[in-house]
Amino acid sequence: MAKFLDYMISSLPIRIIELKVDRSRLKIKGLTPLQFGHLPGRTPMRRNSTTESWAFTYIVRGSGTYQVGDGPVQRLEAGSLFWEYPGELFHFGPDPGKDWDEYYVNFEGSRVMEWLDTLIPEPGKVLRVGLDNKWIHKIETIGDYMESGIADNADRAALLLESLVYEFCSANESRKSGVRPERKPEFILRILEDIGESLYKPWDERHIWERNHISRSTLRRIVHQSTGYALNEYVNRQKVAEAKKLLRMTTLQIKQIAQMLGFEDTAYFARLFKKFTGMSAMTFRDKHSDAI
């Protein structure tokens, strides 16, 4: 991504990326990332800020405050996240004489209304999500996709954005309740993540065990102990979950979705989908689609 200097914001190079695709070419209609930003060393305090779209800002270094209108002033520390949205005035920035590092993404779409019912019931409250390099990588990937100027990549950015918002909100709820998700060794998490990154390819478990320098039996044991499913069933369930997302948020044909997820036999994909969801892919789309 290109960097540039703006001394009104920071003495360090910053990155701001606008969506570079004609939105009429996008398949996903329910969620559109509009702008990505990485502002290391940000110094100014913004007051009476307004926005026509939604945005999240993730603080990865430093501290400061966030306030919605005349509401309470809330503290921000590294690992905090806050929202901006239409219809309110926002005041936020680092502590006086200090700076912070932030990432932000602006977005809009009908999916946000659903998030307000489930994920974000109190958008004016700061989320305490903690620091995780995987989240930073995902945000940067959203920026890379937006900068590419490729419509398919802009759709990928939308899907990644939705998963990221879900993870942020889940992490915040876990911290609020004091219930931490069961911790798995980093090695096991890496294997499950490797499987997740292989969903858009024909399934070949050999690639997984060879990349992670383990045996076939060890791979199968790890997956079963961690998820409760046999390896192949776990992979197929993950692929069906991904298919459900694509059915809701894109206008792709069912055959295209099956092929994208590595199923050469569309009929086999259809049987799996009905087995795991209790309905056909077409029925699921008719009930849940966000696409226009």
N, C-alpha and C positions, 0 to 999 in steps of 0.2 A: 504494500500500500504506500502511496505517496505521502510524504510528510512535509509540513510547512511550518513556518514560524508566525505566530501572532502574539506579540508581546503584551497585548491587552488581556490575553488569557494566561499565558505561561511563557517563561523564558526558555522552555524546552520545545523541541519539535512536536507538533500535534498531528493527529490524523482525523479527518472528517470526510466521510464517503456518502454521497447521495446515491439513491437507486438509479442505475444507469440503463434501465430497460423500459420500453413502452409498456405500460401496465395492461394494455389490451392483449398483449402476448402472454400474459401470465395464466397458468391453469388454475392456480390456487386463488380463489376470489375472497375467501373469508379472512385472510390475514396478509398484510403487506408491510414488510420492513421498508421504511422510508429513508432513514439516515443512520449511519454508524459513527460513533466518535470515540477516540481515545485521547484523553487530555491529561498527560502526566504533568505534575507541577502546577496544576490550576490554582490561581490565586484570588480572582475576584469573587465577591459576594453578589449574587443576583437577587434583585428585589422587584416585586410586582411583575414577575415573569408570567406570561401566558402562553398557551399552546393550542393549536387547532387539532393536534393528534395526541396519541398516548406516547409515553416514553418511560423507560426505567433507567436509572443511573445507579451503577454499582461502584462503591468506593473500595479501592484496593490498597490505599495507603493514606495515612493522615486522619484528621478528624474535623468536625464542623457541626453545622446545624441545618435543620430543615423545618419549614413552617408553611402550613396551608392557610392562606388568608390571615384572619386574626386568631387562629387556633394556637394551641400550645407549641412552644419551640421544642423540637425533638433533637436529641443528640445523634450524631453520625460518627461512627468509627469505622476503621477498616473492616470489611465484611458486612457493612450495612448496604441496604438497597432502598431507594425510594422511587415513587411514581410521580409523574406529571400527567395531567389530563385536562381536557377542555372544561371551561366554565369556572375556573378557580385562579386565584393569584398565588404564586409560589415565591418563597424567599429561601435561598439555600446557598451554602458556600463554606469554605474552610474557615477555621478559627482566625481571628484577626492576626495579621502578621505571619500567618502560616500558609501552607499549600496542601493540596491532596492530589492523588492520582485517581482518575475516574474513567470508566467505560460507560457509554450510553447507547441505546438504540431507540429511535423513534419508529412508531408503527401505527397502523389503523386497520379496521376491519370488523366484520360482524362477530368474529370469535371473541372479541374483547367483551361484548355484552354477556356472553356465557361465562367468561371468567369472573365477572362481577357477581354472578349468582353462586359461584362455587369457589374459585381460587382466591379472588381478591374482594372479599366482602367489605373491607375497610381500606380503600385505596389511599387514604390520607395518612396512614400509619406506616412508620419505617419498618422494614423487614430486617431481622437479624439473621442473616443466612450463613455467616462465616466466610472464610477465604478458602477457595479451592481453585487450583490451577486449571483443572478440567473445565470449569465454568469460563475462566478467562480465555482458554483456547476456543471454546464454542463461540463466545462473543466475537473473537477475532475472525473465526471462520465465517460467521455471518457477514462481517465486513468484506472479507475476500470474495464471497459469493456475490455480494451487491456490486462490488467494483468490477467484476468480470464482464458485465454487460450482456450476459447470457441469460435468456429467459428461464431455462431449466434451473440454473443456479440461483436465480432469485426465488424460485419456488422452493428450492432446497433451504434457502435462508429462512423462509417462512416456517417450514416444518421444524427446523432447528430452533427457531425462536420459540415456538410453542412448547417444545420439550424443555427448553431452558426455563421458561416462566414456570412451568409445572415443578421443576426441580427447586427453583428458588422458593416457591410457596410451600412446598413440602418440607424443605429444610427449616423454614421459619416456624411452621407449625410444630415440628419436632422440638425445636429449641424452646418454644413457648410452653409446651406441655411438660417439658423435662424428660420426655421419652425419646431416647436416642435410638435410631435404627440399629439393628444388630450389626456389629462390625465384622466384616470379613477380611481376612488377610489380603494385603495389596495384591499378592500374586493371583488369588482367586478372582478378585475384581478385574484384574487385567485380562484374564481369560474370558470372563463373561463379556467384557467390553469388546474383546477381539471378535467374539461370536456376533455381537450386536453390529459391528462394523462390516460383517460379511453377509448381511441380510440381502443385499442387492446383487448377489452373485449365486450361481448354482452351488449348492451345498457340497463341500468336500471337507470332511472332518480332518483328513490328513494334514491339510494346510494349517489347521489350528494347532494340532499337537506338535507338528514339526516347528512352527514358529515359536512355540512356547517351550520347546525342548522337554516334552513329557511324552509318556507312552499313550497309546490309544485307551488303554484301560484306566489310566490315571485321569485322562480328560473326562471319560464317561463317569467315573466316580465323583469327580469334583462337581460336575454339573448336577448329578442326581442329589448329592448331599446338600448343595447350595440352593437348589430350586424345587426339589421334590419331583422333578420330571426326568425321564430318560432323555439322553442327549437329543435324539432325533425329534422327539415330541416337543422338547423345549424350543428347538430351532424353528419347528413348524408353527408353534404357538406365537413365537416372536414375529415370524413372517406374516401371520394372519393379523396380528396386532398392527403391524405396519400397513398392511393392506386396508384395514379399517380406517386408518388415518387418511390414506390416499383416497379412499372412497368418499369420505366426508368432505375433504378439502380440495379435491381436484375434479376435473371433468375427464380424466383419462378413462379409456375403455377398460373393462374388466380384464380382457385379454392382455392389454398393455401392462396393467398392474401385475398380473401373474408373471409375465415375461420379465418385467423389471426386477421382480423378487426371485428370479432364477428358476421359475417353473416353466419348463418347456411344454408340459402337458397341462393345458388349461382345465381339462376335466378333473384331473387329480387335485389341482388347486381348489376347484369348486367344491369337491367332496370334503377337503380339509376345512375350508371356510365354514361350511354348514355344520361339520362335526363340532368345531370349537365355538361357534356362535349361535347355533340353533336355527339359522336362517341362511338363505342364499345371499350371495354378494349383492345381487340386484335389489333384493328386498331391504338389505341393510342400507344401501345407498338411498333408496326411496324414503326411508324413515329418518336418516341421520344426515343427509348431505347438506354441506354449507355452500356447495358450488352453485354458481348462477347459470 
